[in-house]
């Protein structure tokens, strides 16, 4: 029996669909959030991977973005800085800041991105 409770319809496990592939790094999957188009979430979610000895594509965009590293290790380059990121690390990028990560480790680097436009963008 299907529920008519709106909380059930707009809540639950998020599914992902293939969005695109990095030039060399790996696939990117976009989340399909269960919220109605009349009341969307103020953010979007993607998960992606970077194969060992490769990088994701250099990224720069209008949205703000947060990366959550799920597994693996890599060297993050953003603006004119570099940092090593490992599982459990989080990095945040303001709009217009170029960012890229190179997988330096032996295993795939797996990450989740949360991104959104600022009001007025």
N, CA, C and O atoms as CSV, one atom per row, in Angstrom:
chain,resi,resn,atom,element,x,y,z
A,1,UNK,N,N,0.848,-1.178,0.000
A,1,UNK,CA,C,0.000,0.000,0.000
A,1,UNK,C,C,0.889,1.234,0.000
A,1,UNK,O,O,1.781,1.347,0.840
A,2,UNK,N,N,0.664,2.150,-0.916
A,2,UNK,CA,C,1.464,3.363,-1.030
A,2,UNK,C,C,0.976,4.406,-0.037
A,2,UNK,O,O,-0.226,4.610,0.132
A,3,UNK,N,N,1.931,5.063,0.617
A,3,UNK,CA,C,1.592,6.075,1.605
A,3,UNK,C,C,1.246,7.394,0.920
A,3,UNK,O,O,1.813,7.725,-0.122
A,4,UNK,N,N,0.337,8.129,1.492
A,4,UNK,CA,C,0.019,9.466,1.004
A,4,UNK,C,C,0.641,10.534,1.902
A,4,UNK,O,O,0.387,11.725,1.720
A,5,UNK,N,N,1.440,10.119,2.851
A,5,UNK,CA,C,2.113,11.046,3.750
A,5,UNK,C,C,3.186,11.801,2.960
A,5,UNK,O,O,4.099,11.161,2.438
A,6,UNK,N,N,3.116,13.154,2.847
A,6,UNK,CA,C,4.104,13.909,2.068
A,6,UNK,C,C,5.531,13.741,2.582
A,6,UNK,O,O,6.476,13.834,1.799
A,7,UNK,N,N,5.707,13.497,3.873
A,7,UNK,CA,C,7.054,13.312,4.415
A,7,UNK,C,C,7.711,12.061,3.847
A,7,UNK,O,O,8.926,12.035,3.652
A,8,UNK,N,N,6.926,11.029,3.582
A,8,UNK,CA,C,7.456,9.801,2.999
A,8,UNK,C,C,7.863,10.049,1.552
A,8,UNK,O,O,8.914,9.578,1.118
A,9,UNK,N,N,7.050,10.777,0.806
A,9,UNK,CA,C,7.303,11.026,-0.606
A,9,UNK,C,C,8.527,11.918,-0.801
A,9,UNK,O,O,9.260,11.744,-1.775
A,10,UNK,N,N,8.764,12.869,0.103
A,10,UNK,CA,C,9.860,13.826,-0.058
A,10,UNK,C,C,11.036,13.544,0.866
A,10,UNK,O,O,11.854,14.431,1.113
A,11,UNK,N,N,11.129,12.343,1.371
A,11,UNK,CA,C,12.222,11.967,2.260
A,11,UNK,C,C,12.699,10.574,1.897
A,11,UNK,O,O,11.957,9.784,1.314
A,12,UNK,N,N,13.955,10.277,2.249
A,12,UNK,CA,C,14.446,8.931,2.015
A,12,UNK,C,C,15.854,8.910,1.476
A,12,UNK,O,O,16.548,9.926,1.451
A,13,UNK,N,N,16.259,7.747,1.051
A,13,UNK,CA,C,17.602,7.536,0.532
A,13,UNK,C,C,17.726,8.249,-0.807
A,13,UNK,O,O,16.832,8.161,-1.649
A,14,UNK,N,N,18.825,8.949,-1.001
A,14,UNK,CA,C,19.074,9.691,-2.232
A,14,UNK,C,C,19.652,8.750,-3.276
A,14,UNK,O,O,20.538,7.951,-2.975
A,15,UNK,N,N,19.158,8.842,-4.489
A,15,UNK,CA,C,19.721,8.064,-5.586
A,15,UNK,C,C,20.600,8.976,-6.440
A,15,UNK,O,O,20.456,10.198,-6.409
A,16,UNK,N,N,21.503,8.377,-7.192
A,16,UNK,CA,C,22.435,9.113,-8.040
A,16,UNK,C,C,22.301,8.638,-9.475
A,16,UNK,O,O,21.977,7.478,-9.730
A,17,UNK,N,N,22.557,9.560,-10.423
A,17,UNK,CA,C,22.610,9.213,-11.840
A,17,UNK,C,C,23.933,9.714,-12.413
A,17,UNK,O,O,24.483,10.713,-11.950
A,18,UNK,N,N,24.440,9.001,-13.433
A,18,UNK,CA,C,25.674,9.431,-14.073
A,18,UNK,C,C,25.464,10.812,-14.665
A,18,UNK,O,O,24.472,11.052,-15.354
A,19,UNK,N,N,26.409,11.736,-14.397
A,19,UNK,CA,C,26.291,13.105,-14.876
A,19,UNK,C,C,27.280,13.344,-16.007
A,19,UNK,O,O,26.888,13.733,-17.107
A,20,UNK,N,N,28.590,13.107,-15.734
A,20,UNK,CA,C,29.635,13.243,-16.749
A,20,UNK,C,C,30.890,12.567,-16.229
A,20,UNK,O,O,30.909,12.076,-15.100
A,21,UNK,N,N,31.951,12.537,-17.051
A,21,UNK,CA,C,33.235,11.958,-16.654
A,21,UNK,C,C,34.303,13.037,-16.717
A,21,UNK,O,O,34.320,13.858,-17.634
A,22,UNK,N,N,35.207,13.025,-15.716
A,22,UNK,CA,C,36.380,13.889,-15.803
A,22,UNK,C,C,37.202,13.445,-17.009
A,22,UNK,O,O,37.098,12.298,-17.445
A,23,UNK,N,N,38.009,14.340,-17.542
A,23,UNK,CA,C,38.833,14.022,-18.702
A,23,UNK,C,C,39.687,12.792,-18.439
A,23,UNK,O,O,39.796,11.923,-19.304
A,24,UNK,N,N,40.304,12.700,-17.245
A,24,UNK,CA,C,41.121,11.535,-16.924
A,24,UNK,C,C,40.791,10.910,-15.582
A,24,UNK,O,O,41.115,9.742,-15.370
A,25,UNK,N,N,40.170,11.623,-14.680
A,25,UNK,CA,C,40.022,11.182,-13.298
A,25,UNK,C,C,39.004,10.098,-13.026
A,25,UNK,O,O,39.317,9.123,-12.343
A,26,UNK,N,N,37.791,10.239,-13.542
A,26,UNK,CA,C,36.757,9.261,-13.233
A,26,UNK,C,C,35.370,9.847,-13.403
A,26,UNK,O,O,35.226,10.962,-13.904
A,27,UNK,N,N,34.333,9.102,-12.987
A,27,UNK,CA,C,32.953,9.531,-13.194
A,27,UNK,C,C,32.449,10.481,-12.108
A,27,UNK,O,O,32.947,10.505,-10.983
A,28,UNK,N,N,31.435,11.266,-12.498
A,28,UNK,CA,C,30.722,12.151,-11.577
A,28,UNK,C,C,29.255,11.760,-11.639
A,28,UNK,O,O,28.681,11.627,-12.720
A,29,UNK,N,N,28.648,11.576,-10.459
A,29,UNK,CA,C,27.236,11.214,-10.369
A,29,UNK,C,C,26.494,12.302,-9.602
A,29,UNK,O,O,26.939,12.731,-8.537
A,30,UNK,N,N,25.366,12.744,-10.143
A,30,UNK,CA,C,24.556,13.794,-9.521
A,30,UNK,C,C,23.446,13.158,-8.692
A,30,UNK,O,O,22.837,12.172,-9.107
A,31,UNK,N,N,23.190,13.730,-7.516
A,31,UNK,CA,C,22.123,13.225,-6.655
A,31,UNK,C,C,20.768,13.658,-7.179
A,31,UNK,O,O,20.603,14.766,-7.688
A,32,UNK,N,N,19.819,12.777,-7.046
A,32,UNK,CA,C,18.429,13.089,-7.347
A,32,UNK,C,C,17.717,13.252,-6.005
A,32,UNK,O,O,17.264,12.277,-5.405
A,33,UNK,N,N,17.627,14.485,-5.552
A,33,UNK,CA,C,17.017,14.755,-4.251
A,33,UNK,C,C,15.496,14.621,-4.374
A,33,UNK,O,O,14.929,14.972,-5.409
A,34,UNK,N,N,14.832,14.116,-3.330
A,34,UNK,CA,C,13.406,13.794,-3.443
A,34,UNK,C,C,12.457,14.977,-3.254
A,34,UNK,O,O,11.244,14.781,-3.172
A,35,UNK,N,N,12.982,16.191,-3.184
A,35,UNK,CA,C,12.128,17.335,-2.898
A,35,UNK,C,C,11.399,17.820,-4.150
A,35,UNK,O,O,11.943,17.728,-5.250
A,36,UNK,N,N,10.197,18.326,-4.004
A,36,UNK,CA,C,9.433,18.781,-5.171
A,36,UNK,C,C,10.039,20.049,-5.779
A,36,UNK,O,O,10.697,20.821,-5.082
A,37,UNK,N,N,9.820,20.257,-7.064
A,37,UNK,CA,C,10.373,21.431,-7.749
A,37,UNK,C,C,9.796,22.730,-7.197
A,37,UNK,O,O,10.394,23.793,-7.365
A,38,UNK,N,N,8.655,22.657,-6.548
A,38,UNK,CA,C,8.054,23.850,-5.949
A,38,UNK,C,C,8.737,24.247,-4.640
A,38,UNK,O,O,8.557,25.367,-4.163
A,39,UNK,N,N,9.518,23.335,-4.060
A,39,UNK,CA,C,10.243,23.612,-2.810
A,39,UNK,C,C,11.589,22.881,-2.842
A,39,UNK,O,O,11.820,21.988,-2.027
A,40,UNK,N,N,12.480,23.247,-3.771
A,40,UNK,CA,C,13.750,22.522,-3.914
A,40,UNK,C,C,14.708,22.798,-2.756
A,40,UNK,O,O,14.553,23.773,-2.022
A,41,UNK,N,N,15.686,21.929,-2.611
A,41,UNK,CA,C,16.750,22.150,-1.619
A,41,UNK,C,C,17.576,23.360,-2.068
A,41,UNK,O,O,17.647,23.642,-3.264
A,42,UNK,N,N,18.197,24.074,-1.136
A,42,UNK,CA,C,19.023,25.231,-1.502
A,42,UNK,C,C,20.423,24.835,-1.965
A,42,UNK,O,O,21.302,25.687,-2.093
A,43,UNK,N,N,20.628,23.541,-2.216
A,43,UNK,CA,C,21.936,23.032,-2.631
A,43,UNK,C,C,21.731,21.818,-3.527
A,43,UNK,O,O,20.631,21.276,-3.629
A,44,UNK,N,N,22.832,21.402,-4.181
A,44,UNK,CA,C,22.834,20.169,-4.952
A,44,UNK,C,C,23.985,19.301,-4.450
A,44,UNK,O,O,24.888,19.792,-3.773
A,45,UNK,N,N,23.951,18.017,-4.784
A,45,UNK,CA,C,24.933,17.056,-4.289
A,45,UNK,C,C,25.442,16.200,-5.447
A,45,UNK,O,O,24.676,15.804,-6.326
A,46,UNK,N,N,26.734,15.926,-5.433
A,46,UNK,CA,C,27.330,15.008,-6.413
A,46,UNK,C,C,28.357,14.150,-5.688
A,46,UNK,O,O,28.889,14.549,-4.652
A,47,UNK,N,N,28.631,12.974,-6.236
A,47,UNK,CA,C,29.735,12.149,-5.741
A,47,UNK,C,C,30.617,11.831,-6.930
A,47,UNK,O,O,30.137,11.715,-8.058
A,48,UNK,N,N,31.911,11.690,-6.673
A,48,UNK,CA,C,32.842,11.504,-7.771
A,48,UNK,C,C,34.091,10.797,-7.287
A,48,UNK,O,O,34.341,10.679,-6.087
A,49,UNK,N,N,34.874,10.325,-8.260
A,49,UNK,CA,C,36.117,9.629,-7.932
A,49,UNK,C,C,37.222,10.103,-8.866
A,49,UNK,O,O,36.982,10.561,-9.983
A,50,UNK,N,N,38.450,9.971,-8.356
A,50,UNK,CA,C,39.637,10.288,-9.142
A,50,UNK,C,C,40.565,9.083,-9.041
A,50,UNK,O,O,40.963,8.693,-7.943
A,51,UNK,N,N,40.903,8.503,-10.164
A,51,UNK,CA,C,41.772,7.324,-10.200
A,51,UNK,C,C,43.183,7.693,-9.757
A,51,UNK,O,O,43.582,8.852,-9.867
A,52,UNK,N,N,43.947,6.713,-9.255
A,52,UNK,CA,C,45.338,6.976,-8.867
A,52,UNK,C,C,46.140,7.585,-10.023
A,52,UNK,O,O,45.961,7.227,-11.187
A,53,UNK,N,N,47.020,8.508,-9.663
A,53,UNK,CA,C,47.917,9.177,-10.619
A,53,UNK,C,C,47.185,9.996,-11.678
A,53,UNK,O,O,47.720,10.221,-12.764
A,54,UNK,N,N,45.962,10.445,-11.372
A,54,UNK,CA,C,45.225,11.342,-12.260
A,54,UNK,C,C,44.642,12.479,-11.427
A,54,UNK,O,O,44.748,12.491,-10.200
A,55,UNK,N,N,44.023,13.436,-12.121
A,55,UNK,CA,C,43.393,14.589,-11.462
A,55,UNK,C,C,41.970,14.744,-11.966
A,55,UNK,O,O,41.636,14.285,-13.058
A,56,UNK,N,N,41.135,15.392,-11.167
A,56,UNK,CA,C,39.846,15.811,-11.707
A,56,UNK,C,C,40.107,17.030,-12.588
A,56,UNK,O,O,41.202,17.591,-12.566
A,57,UNK,N,N,39.114,17.436,-13.355
A,57,UNK,CA,C,39.271,18.607,-14.202
A,57,UNK,C,C,39.373,19.867,-13.338
A,57,UNK,O,O,38.707,19.967,-12.308
A,58,UNK,N,N,40.199,20.821,-13.750
A,58,UNK,CA,C,40.264,22.108,-13.066
A,58,UNK,C,C,38.871,22.712,-13.113
A,58,UNK,O,O,38.258,22.798,-14.176
A,59,UNK,N,N,38.378,23.126,-11.959
A,59,UNK,CA,C,36.999,23.581,-11.854
A,59,UNK,C,C,36.964,25.014,-11.336
A,59,UNK,O,O,37.670,25.350,-10.385
A,60,UNK,N,N,36.162,25.839,-11.944
A,60,UNK,CA,C,35.891,27.192,-11.458
A,60,UNK,C,C,34.477,27.535,-11.912
A,60,UNK,O,O,34.134,27.353,-13.080
A,61,UNK,N,N,33.652,28.034,-10.981
A,61,UNK,CA,C,32.243,28.260,-11.288
A,61,UNK,C,C,31.646,29.301,-10.358
A,61,UNK,O,O,32.298,29.763,-9.421
A,62,UNK,N,N,30.404,29.663,-10.627
A,62,UNK,CA,C,29.706,30.677,-9.834
A,62,UNK,C,C,29.249,30.155,-8.473
A,62,UNK,O,O,29.071,30.939,-7.541
A,63,UNK,N,N,29.061,28.867,-8.350
A,63,UNK,CA,C,28.543,28.326,-7.095
A,63,UNK,C,C,29.647,28.195,-6.047
A,63,UNK,O,O,30.827,28.070,-6.373
A,64,UNK,N,N,29.235,28.227,-4.792
A,64,UNK,CA,C,30.125,27.835,-3.700
A,64,UNK,C,C,30.070,26.315,-3.620
A,64,UNK,O,O,29.085,25.700,-4.029
A,65,UNK,N,N,31.146,25.705,-3.083
A,65,UNK,CA,C,31.206,24.243,-3.076
A,65,UNK,C,C,31.969,23.753,-1.853
A,65,UNK,O,O,32.923,24.383,-1.399
A,66,UNK,N,N,31.526,22.613,-1.333
A,66,UNK,CA,C,32.217,21.925,-0.243
A,66,UNK,C,C,32.506,20.511,-0.706
A,66,UNK,O,O,31.608,19.808,-1.170
A,67,UNK,N,N,33.780,20.084,-0.578
A,67,UNK,CA,C,34.171,18.708,-0.871
A,67,UNK,C,C,34.343,17.963,0.442
A,67,UNK,O,O,34.963,18.480,1.370
A,68,UNK,N,N,33.809,16.769,0.529
A,68,UNK,CA,C,34.004,15.872,1.664
A,68,UNK,C,C,34.736,14.653,1.115
A,68,UNK,O,O,34.200,13.925,0.279
A,69,UNK,N,N,35.962,14.431,1.586
A,69,UNK,CA,C,36.759,13.304,1.097
A,69,UNK,C,C,36.331,12.057,1.862
A,69,UNK,O,O,36.448,11.996,3.086
A,70,UNK,N,N,35.838,11.074,1.133
A,70,UNK,CA,C,35.328,9.844,1.728
A,70,UNK,C,C,36.443,8.818,1.900
A,70,UNK,O,O,36.533,8.166,2.940
A,71,UNK,N,N,37.291,8.673,0.885
A,71,UNK,CA,C,38.417,7.740,0.979
A,71,UNK,C,C,39.502,8.181,0.007
A,71,UNK,O,O,39.247,8.920,-0.944
A,72,UNK,N,N,40.705,7.717,0.265
A,72,UNK,CA,C,41.839,8.057,-0.583
A,72,UNK,C,C,42.583,9.275,-0.080
A,72,UNK,O,O,42.281,9.816,0.983
A,73,UNK,N,N,43.562,9.697,-0.864
A,73,UNK,CA,C,44.370,10.860,-0.518
A,73,UNK,C,C,44.774,11.583,-1.796
A,73,UNK,O,O,44.937,10.969,-2.851
A,74,UNK,N,N,44.933,12.897,-1.683
A,74,UNK,CA,C,45.319,13.650,-2.866
A,74,UNK,C,C,45.824,15.031,-2.509
A,74,UNK,O,O,45.662,15.496,-1.381
A,75,UNK,N,N,46.439,15.681,-3.485
A,75,UNK,CA,C,46.938,17.041,-3.302
A,75,UNK,C,C,45.956,18.007,-3.947
A,75,UNK,O,O,45.742,17.989,-5.159
A,76,UNK,N,N,45.372,18.842,-3.117
A,76,UNK,CA,C,44.417,19.844,-3.553
A,76,UNK,C,C,45.167,21.109,-3.947
A,76,UNK,O,O,46.047,21.571,-3.221
A,77,UNK,N,N,44.816,21.663,-5.094
A,77,UNK,CA,C,45.317,22.964,-5.519
A,77,UNK,C,C,44.114,23.882,-5.644
A,77,UNK,O,O,43.155,23.562,-6.346
A,78,UNK,N,N,44.161,25.028,-4.963
A,78,UNK,CA,C,43.081,26.007,-5.063
A,78,UNK,C,C,43.687,27.392,-4.941
A,78,UNK,O,O,44.595,27.620,-4.143
A,79,UNK,N,N,43.167,28.320,-5.750
A,79,UNK,CA,C,43.761,29.653,-5.817
A,79,UNK,C,C,45.255,29.446,-6.069
A,79,UNK,O,O,45.613,28.851,-7.085
A,80,UNK,N,N,46.128,29.907,-5.197
A,80,UNK,CA,C,47.573,29.683,-5.350
A,80,UNK,C,C,48.120,28.853,-4.195
A,80,UNK,O,O,49.269,29.037,-3.794
A,81,UNK,N,N,47.319,27.946,-3.657
A,81,UNK,CA,C,47.717,27.146,-2.505
A,81,UNK,C,C,47.596,25.657,-2.813
A,81,UNK,O,O,46.876,25.259,-3.729
A,82,UNK,N,N,48.308,24.840,-2.037
A,82,UNK,CA,C,48.159,23.388,-2.115
A,82,UNK,C,C,48.042,22.831,-0.709
A,82,UNK,O,O,48.635,23.364,0.229
A,83,UNK,N,N,47.280,21.764,-0.565
A,83,UNK,CA,C,47.099,21.057,0.703
A,83,UNK,C,C,46.894,19.587,0.390
A,83,UNK,O,O,46.332,19.244,-0.650
A,84,UNK,N,N,47.345,18.718,1.283
A,84,UNK,CA,C,47.073,17.285,1.156
A,84,UNK,C,C,45.752,17.005,1.870
A,84,UNK,O,O,45.548,17.425,3.009
A,85,UNK,N,N,44.858,16.288,1.185
A,85,UNK,CA,C,43.576,15.896,1.768
A,85,UNK,C,C,43.517,14.386,1.890
A,85,UNK,O,O,43.998,13.653,1.026
A,86,UNK,N,N,42.912,13.934,2.988
A,86,UNK,CA,C,42.738,12.507,3.262
A,86,UNK,C,C,41.284,12.249,3.641
A,86,UNK,O,O,40.514,13.188,3.847
A,87,UNK,N,N,40.916,10.986,3.732
A,87,UNK,CA,C,39.563,10.605,4.134
A,87,UNK,C,C,39.170,11.353,5.402
A,87,UNK,O,O,39.928,11.385,6.371
A,88,UNK,N,N,37.996,11.948,5.391
A,88,UNK,CA,C,37.490,12.707,6.530
A,88,UNK,C,C,37.744,14.202,6.423
A,88,UNK,O,O,37.132,14.981,7.155
A,89,UNK,N,N,38.632,14.621,5.530
A,89,UNK,CA,C,38.897,16.049,5.356
A,89,UNK,C,C,37.785,16.700,4.542
A,89,UNK,O,O,37.118,16.057,3.731
A,90,UNK,N,N,37.610,17.991,4.784
A,90,UNK,CA,C,36.607,18.786,4.084
A,90,UNK,C,C,37.281,20.054,3.579
A,90,UNK,O,O,38.064,20.674,4.299
A,91,UNK,N,N,36.979,20.441,2.341
A,91,UNK,CA,C,37.498,21.682,1.760
A,91,UNK,C,C,36.323,22.494,1.230
A,91,UNK,O,O,35.355,21.935,0.713
A,92,UNK,N,N,36.413,23.819,1.361
A,92,UNK,CA,C,35.346,24.711,0.894
A,92,UNK,C,C,35.924,25.715,-0.094
A,92,UNK,O,O,37.033,26.217,0.091
A,93,UNK,N,N,35.158,26.003,-1.148
A,93,UNK,CA,C,35.598,26.920,-2.193
A,93,UNK,C,C,34.531,27.973,-2.419
A,93,UNK,O,O,33.353,27.655,-2.587
A,94,UNK,N,N,34.948,29.216,-2.423
A,94,UNK,CA,C,34.029,30.297,-2.745
A,94,UNK,C,C,33.842,30.350,-4.254
A,94,UNK,O,O,34.616,29.748,-4.998
A,95,UNK,N,N,32.845,31.049,-4.700
A,95,UNK,CA,C,32.607,31.158,-6.137
A,95,UNK,C,C,33.800,31.827,-6.809
A,95,UNK,O,O,34.405,32.744,-6.254
A,96,UNK,N,N,34.129,31.360,-8.005
A,96,UNK,CA,C,35.221,31.928,-8.781
A,96,UNK,C,C,36.610,31.461,-8.415
A,96,UNK,O,O,37.580,31.897,-9.036
A,97,UNK,N,N,36.747,30.575,-7.414
A,97,UNK,CA,C,38.068,30.079,-6.999
A,97,UNK,C,C,38.378,28.778,-7.744
A,97,UNK,O,O,37.666,27.790,-7.562
A,98,UNK,N,N,39.420,28.753,-8.576
A,98,UNK,CA,C,39.794,27.513,-9.265
A,98,UNK,C,C,40.233,26.447,-8.260
A,98,UNK,O,O,40.918,26.753,-7.283
A,99,UNK,N,N,39.836,25.190,-8.503
A,99,UNK,CA,C,40.206,24.108,-7.596
A,99,UNK,C,C,40.317,22.794,-8.364
A,99,UNK,O,O,39.591,22.542,-9.325
A,100,UNK,N,N,41.265,21.957,-7.897
A,100,UNK,CA,C,41.547,20.676,-8.546
A,100,UNK,C,C,42.275,19.796,-7.547
A,100,UNK,O,O,43.004,20.292,-6.688
A,101,UNK,N,N,42.077,18.483,-7.659
A,101,UNK,CA,C,42.801,17.554,-6.789
A,101,UNK,C,C,43.469,16.479,-7.639
A,101,UNK,O,O,42.894,15.978,-8.606
A,102,UNK,N,N,44.691,16.139,-7.256
A,102,UNK,CA,C,45.464,15.077,-7.898
A,102,UNK,C,C,45.551,13.917,-6.924
A,102,UNK,O,O,45.978,14.089,-5.783
A,103,UNK,N,N,45.150,12.741,-7.368
A,103,UNK,CA,C,45.209,11.555,-6.526
A,103,UNK,C,C,46.653,11.056,-6.485
A,103,UNK,O,O,47.160,10.524,-7.472
A,104,UNK,N,N,47.314,11.231,-5.332
A,104,UNK,CA,C,48.697,10.807,-5.127
A,104,UNK,C,C,48.790,9.393,-4.561
A,104,UNK,O,O,49.878,8.819,-4.503
A,105,UNK,N,N,47.670,8.835,-4.147
A,105,UNK,CA,C,47.690,7.552,-3.457
A,105,UNK,C,C,47.507,6.373,-4.391
A,105,UNK,O,O,47.305,6.543,-5.593
A,106,UNK,N,N,47.578,5.177,-3.830
A,106,UNK,CA,C,47.452,3.956,-4.621
A,106,UNK,C,C,45.998,3.541,-4.890
A,106,UNK,O,O,45.742,2.678,-5.730
A,107,UNK,N,N,45.050,4.160,-4.174
A,107,UNK,CA,C,43.645,3.787,-4.283
A,107,UNK,C,C,42.833,4.943,-4.869
A,107,UNK,O,O,43.277,6.090,-4.826
A,108,UNK,N,N,41.654,4.656,-5.414
A,108,UNK,CA,C,40.807,5.742,-5.899
A,108,UNK,C,C,40.477,6.726,-4.773
A,108,UNK,O,O,40.286,6.330,-3.623
A,109,UNK,N,N,40.413,7.998,-5.120
A,109,UNK,CA,C,39.974,9.024,-4.191
A,109,UNK,C,C,38.481,9.201,-4.428
A,109,UNK,O,O,38.061,9.476,-5.552
A,110,UNK,N,N,37.684,9.048,-3.392
A,110,UNK,CA,C,36.233,9.190,-3.487
A,110,UNK,C,C,35.799,10.414,-2.695
A,110,UNK,O,O,36.265,10.629,-1.577
A,111,UNK,N,N,34.909,11.216,-3.267
A,111,UNK,CA,C,34.472,12.440,-2.608
A,111,UNK,C,C,32.999,12.709,-2.879
A,111,UNK,O,O,32.408,12.183,-3.822
A,112,UNK,N,N,32.430,13.544,-2.020
A,112,UNK,CA,C,31.075,14.052,-2.182
A,112,UNK,C,C,31.180,15.571,-2.233
A,112,UNK,O,O,31.898,16.180,-1.440
A,113,UNK,N,N,30.458,16.175,-3.173
A,113,UNK,CA,C,30.402,17.636,-3.294
A,113,UNK,C,C,28.999,18.112,-2.951
A,113,UNK,O,O,28.004,17.508,-3.351
A,114,UNK,N,N,28.942,19.208,-2.201
A,114,UNK,CA,C,27.697,19.920,-1.957
A,114,UNK,C,C,27.933,21.318,-2.511
A,114,UNK,O,O,28.924,21.959,-2.162
A,115,UNK,N,N,27.030,21.805,-3.375
A,115,UNK,CA,C,27.256,23.099,-4.008
A,115,UNK,C,C,25.944,23.857,-4.148
A,115,UNK,O,O,24.867,23.265,-4.213
A,116,UNK,N,N,26.063,25.195,-4.193
A,116,UNK,CA,C,24.890,26.048,-4.247
A,116,UNK,C,C,25.267,27.422,-4.764
A,116,UNK,O,O,26.419,27.842,-4.658
A,117,UNK,N,N,24.306,28.111,-5.316
A,117,UNK,CA,C,24.477,29.495,-5.729
A,117,UNK,C,C,24.073,30.404,-4.585
A,117,UNK,O,O,23.148,30.090,-3.835
A,118,UNK,N,N,24.755,31.520,-4.448
A,118,UNK,CA,C,24.377,32.516,-3.464
A,118,UNK,C,C,23.098,33.221,-3.936
A,118,UNK,O,O,22.813,33.247,-5.134
A,119,UNK,N,N,22.351,33.773,-3.029
A,119,UNK,CA,C,21.151,34.530,-3.378
A,119,UNK,C,C,21.543,35.644,-4.344
A,119,UNK,O,O,22.516,36.361,-4.113
A,120,UNK,N,N,20.787,35.784,-5.415
A,120,UNK,CA,C,21.069,36.823,-6.395
A,120,UNK,C,C,21.950,36.376,-7.539
A,120,UNK,O,O,22.108,37.108,-8.516
A,121,UNK,N,N,22.537,35.170,-7.442
A,121,UNK,CA,C,23.391,34.668,-8.542
A,121,UNK,C,C,22.556,33.975,-9.603
A,121,UNK,O,O,23.099,33.493,-10.598
